Amino acid sequence: MKQIQSLQMRQELTQILRMEQASLLEMPEEEFQRLIAEVERSPLFQRLYQKEKLIRCQRFPRTDISSSFYQLKDEVVADKGSLDVESLLLNKERIIGQIQRLGLEKFKRYFLFPESAMTVEGIAGECDLAVSEVQRINSLIDEFSILSEFYNPSALSSDVIRYSKIASVEKSREGFVIGYFSPSFARGRYSIDYESFEQLRTGGDFSETEIKQANQLFRRLELINTRKDTVSQILQNTVEHQALYLESGDLRALLPFSQKELAKKIGLAPSSVSRAIMGKSIDTPWGKEIPLKHFFPRPKRFKKELLRQLLETEEGLLSDEAIKLKLQEKFGVAISRRSVASLRKELKIPAVRKKGIFLVKVRS
């Protein structure tokens, strides 16, 4: 009976965690970043991160902060009209100037990816800055995480869908790098040393209240990790699978790739992938913003797009049979003549009859 009750409790806990994870994946980007800022500002997090060194940040492979972080682009920020925004941009420009004088290497080492042992006073001494200047730079980093949609607004948002532009795909010598617009995402996931915490707990370093609070904190951090891990895996696998498209910008190089296929590859439910990419977009290496869902063309949609391109670029009138053969020859896509006719009708490209042969008339 006890074993049955224990199993039921574990099943209920698993169900609760899945519901929390689903809710977190659907959380708007700004709200998610505010949650992270709230967690990291708590005294207990600061103690476990700086003093006890039980929490560390672990960067995801082939990721960095977006290069746009080091540039002041006030022409692209959102809501430019108010005086508050103008003063915010002016203040940001001054701090960015300090970062540029500091140098990229030092900035990354002491601010973006600092060691947990570094204090504000220690960073100030290493960088020849006043403590207040260090605090302002740290505040800017937090601001960029929370208000990344302000500094890097989406051009795709409409009354129907509100997009959040979360990263840019940038070229490097080693290949593509995912540049996050949010510094908290660029820092990666939380690594928690549970073994050391258990030793401190049994040694009496924490009160019962602190132990309870620490367990609640660890749970929140693991939930945040779930979203970060999911988004990171989706971006990494998408960039890898669609590398030819990202390299060339040629839509014909976009490969069929289903969300279900990706979900199976990374060990997630398809619904989790769907929730994670909903309303999110990235900047391509050629500077165009594209919704993440664009990288997952369904086979039918993929074939329809190739057919549309073919009819737009080929001169003259083509029969459905000729289109079928051309798709095979040009793109290596096997499709029946009947499917060609069906897709052509969906594209609203009519066929005309001439000398007993059905031909396709491409609208100008």
C-alpha positions in Angstrom: 0.0 0.0 0.0 2.8 2.4 0.9 4.5 1.6 -2.5 1.3 2.4 -4.3 0.8 5.7 -2.4 4.5 6.6 -3.1 4.0 5.9 -6.8 0.9 7.9 -6.9 2.6 10.9 -5.2 5.5 10.7 -7.7 3.0 10.6 -10.6 1.2 13.6 -9.2 4.4 15.5 -8.7 5.5 14.7 -12.3 2.2 16.0 -13.6 2.5 19.2 -11.5 6.0 19.8 -12.9 4.9 19.2 -16.4 2.1 21.7 -16.0 4.6 24.2 -14.5 7.0 23.6 -17.4 4.3 24.1 -20.0 3.2 27.4 -18.3 6.8 28.6 -18.2 7.3 27.8 -21.9 4.3 29.9 -22.8 5.3 32.8 -20.5 6.0 36.1 -22.5 9.7 36.8 -22.9 9.7 40.0 -20.8 7.9 38.3 -17.9 10.3 35.3 -18.0 13.3 37.7 -17.8 11.7 39.6 -14.9 11.4 36.2 -13.1 15.1 35.5 -13.6 16.0 39.0 -12.4 13.8 38.6 -9.3 15.4 35.2 -8.5 19.0 36.4 -9.0 18.5 39.5 -6.8 17.3 37.5 -3.8 19.8 37.5 -0.9 19.7 33.7 -0.8 20.7 33.4 -4.4 23.5 35.9 -3.9 24.8 33.9 -0.9 24.7 30.6 -2.7 26.2 32.1 -5.8 29.0 34.4 -4.4 29.8 33.2 -0.9 29.0 29.4 -1.0 29.7 29.0 -4.7 26.9 26.4 -5.0 25.4 28.0 -8.0 27.2 28.7 -11.3 26.2 29.7 -14.8 27.1 27.3 -17.6 27.1 28.6 -21.1 25.5 26.7 -23.9 27.9 25.6 -26.8 28.3 28.0 -29.7 26.5 30.9 -28.1 27.4 34.4 -27.1 25.8 37.8 -26.5 24.5 39.3 -29.8 26.9 41.7 -31.4 24.1 44.3 -31.3 24.6 44.5 -27.5 27.8 46.6 -28.1 26.1 49.0 -30.4 23.8 51.9 -29.7 21.0 51.7 -32.2 18.5 54.2 -31.0 16.9 54.2 -34.5 15.5 50.7 -33.9 14.4 50.8 -30.3 10.7 50.6 -29.5 8.6 53.6 -28.2 11.1 56.3 -29.0 8.8 59.2 -28.5 8.8 59.9 -24.8 11.3 62.0 -22.8 11.9 59.0 -20.5 13.1 56.9 -23.4 15.4 59.7 -24.6 17.0 60.0 -21.2 17.3 56.2 -21.0 19.1 56.0 -24.3 21.4 58.8 -23.4 22.3 57.0 -20.1 22.8 53.8 -22.1 25.1 55.5 -24.5 27.4 56.7 -21.7 27.6 53.2 -20.2 28.2 51.6 -23.6 31.1 54.0 -24.0 32.6 52.8 -20.7 32.2 49.2 -21.9 33.9 50.0 -25.2 36.8 51.6 -23.4 37.0 48.6 -21.1 37.4 46.3 -24.0 35.5 43.3 -25.1 37.7 40.7 -23.3 37.5 42.4 -19.9 33.8 43.1 -20.2 33.0 39.5 -20.9 35.3 38.2 -18.2 34.2 40.5 -15.4 30.6 41.4 -16.3 28.9 39.1 -18.8 30.4 35.8 -17.7 31.9 36.6 -14.3 33.3 34.0 -11.9 31.0 33.6 -8.9 33.8 34.5 -6.5 34.2 38.1 -8.0 32.7 40.8 -5.8 31.7 44.3 -7.0 34.7 45.8 -5.2 37.0 43.2 -6.8 35.7 43.9 -10.3 36.1 47.6 -9.8 39.8 47.2 -8.8 40.5 44.9 -11.8 38.9 47.2 -14.3 40.0 50.5 -12.8 36.4 51.6 -12.3 34.5 53.1 -9.4 32.1 50.7 -7.6 29.2 52.9 -8.7 30.4 52.5 -12.4 30.5 48.7 -11.9 27.0 48.8 -10.5 25.7 50.9 -13.4 27.1 48.4 -16.0 25.6 45.5 -14.1 22.2 47.4 -14.0 22.5 47.9 -17.8 23.0 44.1 -18.3 19.9 43.4 -16.2 18.0 46.0 -18.1 19.0 44.5 -21.4 17.8 41.1 -20.3 14.4 42.3 -19.1 13.9 44.9 -21.9 15.5 43.0 -24.8 12.2 43.6 -26.7 12.7 47.3 -26.2 16.2 47.4 -27.6 15.7 44.8 -30.2 12.0 45.1 -31.2 10.4 42.7 -33.6 9.4 44.1 -37.0 7.0 41.1 -37.5 4.6 41.9 -34.6 1.0 42.5 -35.6 -2.5 42.7 -34.0 -2.7 38.9 -34.4 0.7 37.8 -33.2 3.2 39.5 -31.0 6.8 38.3 -31.8 9.8 38.4 -29.5 13.1 38.5 -31.3 15.4 36.4 -29.0 18.6 35.9 -30.9 20.7 36.5 -34.0 22.5 33.8 -36.0 26.0 35.2 -36.7 28.9 33.8 -38.7 32.3 33.2 -37.1 35.5 31.4 -38.2 34.3 28.2 -36.4 30.8 28.4 -38.0 27.5 29.8 -36.9 27.1 31.3 -33.4 23.8 32.0 -31.7 23.9 35.6 -30.3 21.3 36.0 -27.6 19.8 39.5 -27.2 19.3 38.7 -23.5 22.5 38.6 -21.4 20.8 36.1 -19.0 20.3 33.7 -21.9 23.9 34.2 -23.0 25.1 33.3 -19.6 23.4 29.9 -20.0 21.9 27.5 -17.5 22.3 27.3 -13.8 24.5 24.5 -12.4 23.6 23.6 -8.8 26.0 21.7 -6.5 23.5 19.7 -4.6 26.2 17.5 -2.9 27.9 20.5 -1.4 24.6 22.0 -0.3 23.8 18.7 1.5 27.1 18.8 3.3 26.5 22.3 4.5 22.9 21.5 5.5 23.9 18.5 7.6 26.8 20.6 9.1 24.3 23.1 10.4 25.2 26.0 8.2 21.5 26.6 7.2 18.5 27.0 9.4 15.3 25.0 8.7 13.7 28.1 7.2 16.8 28.6 5.0 16.8 25.0 3.9 13.1 25.3 2.9 13.8 28.5 1.0 16.8 27.0 -0.7 14.8 24.0 -1.9 12.2 26.4 -3.3 14.9 28.4 -5.0 16.5 25.3 -6.6 13.1 24.3 -7.9 12.6 27.7 -9.6 16.1 27.5 -11.1 15.5 24.1 -12.5 12.3 25.3 -14.1 14.1 28.2 -15.6 16.7 25.8 -16.8 14.0 23.8 -18.5 12.9 26.7 -20.7 16.5 27.8 -21.4 17.5 24.2 -22.3 14.5 23.8 -24.6 15.1 27.1 -26.4 18.8 26.4 -26.7 18.3 22.9 -28.1 15.7 24.1 -30.6 18.0 26.9 -31.9 21.1 24.7 -32.0 19.4 21.9 -33.9 17.6 24.4 -36.2 20.8 26.2 -37.1 22.5 22.8 -37.7 19.7 21.4 -39.9 19.1 24.6 -41.9 22.8 25.5 -42.3 22.7 25.7 -46.1 19.7 28.1 -46.0 21.4 30.3 -43.3 24.6 30.2 -45.4 23.0 31.2 -48.7 19.7 32.9 -47.8 18.2 31.0 -50.7 14.8 29.7 -49.8 15.3 26.7 -52.0 18.0 25.5 -49.5 15.4 25.4 -46.7 15.0 21.7 -45.9 11.9 19.9 -44.7 12.0 19.8 -40.9 9.0 19.0 -38.7 8.5 20.0 -35.1 7.7 16.4 -34.4 11.0 15.3 -35.9 13.0 17.8 -33.7 11.0 16.9 -30.6 12.0 13.2 -31.0 15.6 14.2 -31.6 16.0 16.2 -28.4 13.7 14.0 -26.3 10.8 16.4 -25.8 7.0 16.3 -26.4 6.0 18.0 -29.7 3.8 20.3 -27.7 6.8 21.6 -25.8 8.6 22.5 -29.0 5.4 24.2 -30.3 5.1 26.2 -27.1 8.7 27.2 -27.1 8.8 28.6 -30.7 5.4 30.3 -30.5 5.8 34.0 -31.1 9.6 33.9 -31.3 11.8 35.0 -34.1 15.5 35.4 -34.9 17.7 37.6 -37.1 19.4 35.7 -40.0 23.1 36.3 -41.0 21.9 38.6 -43.8 19.9 40.7 -41.3 16.3 39.6 -42.0 14.1 38.7 -39.1 12.3 35.4 -39.5 9.8 33.6 -37.2 11.2 30.4 -35.8 8.3 28.4 -37.2 9.5 29.4 -40.7 12.4 26.9 -40.2 9.9 24.0 -39.8 8.2 23.8 -43.2 5.8 20.9 -43.5 6.5 18.7 -46.5 3.4 20.0 -48.3 4.2 23.6 -47.6 7.8 23.0 -48.6 6.7 21.5 -52.0 4.2 24.3 -52.5 6.9 26.9 -52.0 9.2 25.2 -54.5 6.4 25.0 -57.0 5.6 28.7 -56.5 9.3 29.6 -57.0 9.5 27.4 -60.1 6.5 29.0 -61.7 7.8 32.5 -60.9 11.2 31.9 -62.4 10.5 29.7 -65.4 9.4 31.4 -68.5 6.6 30.3 -70.7 3.7 27.9 -70.0 4.4 24.6 -68.3 2.1 21.6 -68.1 1.6 19.8 -64.8 3.7 16.9 -66.2 6.5 19.3 -67.2 6.4 20.9 -63.7 6.7 17.5 -62.1 9.8 16.7 -64.2 11.3 20.1 -63.5 10.8 19.8 -59.8 12.6 16.5 -59.9 15.4 17.8 -62.1 16.0 21.2 -60.3 15.3 20.4 -56.7 15.3 16.6 -56.5 11.7 16.6 -55.2 9.6 13.6 -56.3 5.9 14.6 -56.7 3.0 13.2 -58.7 1.3 15.1 -61.5 -1.9 15.1 -59.5 -0.2 16.6 -56.5 1.3 19.3 -58.8 -2.2 20.1 -60.0 -3.6 20.2 -56.4 -0.8 22.5 -55.2 -1.1 24.7 -58.2 -4.8 25.2 -57.4 -4.0 26.1 -53.8 -1.6 28.7 -55.1 -4.5 29.9 -57.4 -2.5 29.5 -60.5 -4.9 28.4 -63.2 -4.3 25.9 -66.0 -5.4 26.7 -69.6 -6.1 24.1 -72.3 -4.2 24.5 -75.6 -4.1 21.9 -78.4 -5.3 19.1 -76.1 -2.7 19.8 -73.4 -3.3 21.4 -70.1 -0.8 24.2 -69.5 -0.2 26.5 -66.5 -0.7 30.2 -66.8 1.5 32.1 -64.4 -0.2 35.3 -63.3 1.9 38.4 -63.8 
